[in-house]
Amino acid sequence: MTTDSLEMVVTWRTSSYSSSNGGQCVEVGAGIPTTVPVRDSKDPHGSTLTFEPAAWNAFITSIKTGEFND
């Protein structure tokens, strides 16, 4: 699926941790049941990473439980 075709079916949501000063921001897409697209909010027409929903959920769970904290 191309970036242009993703725009037609995906609703993008910017991370609540993102700031308006152009920092490191990601957007996560919703609207495709079999794929979770992720992109750089500063480059919405650039490359998009896609994950299987189970892999994305495992990643988010690991973040919430502090698995990646130093």
Secondary structure, DSSP 8 states (H G I E B T S, - for coil): --HHHHHHH-EEEE-TT--TTS-S-EEEEES-TT-EEEEETT-TTS-EEEE-HHHHHHHHHHHHTTTT--
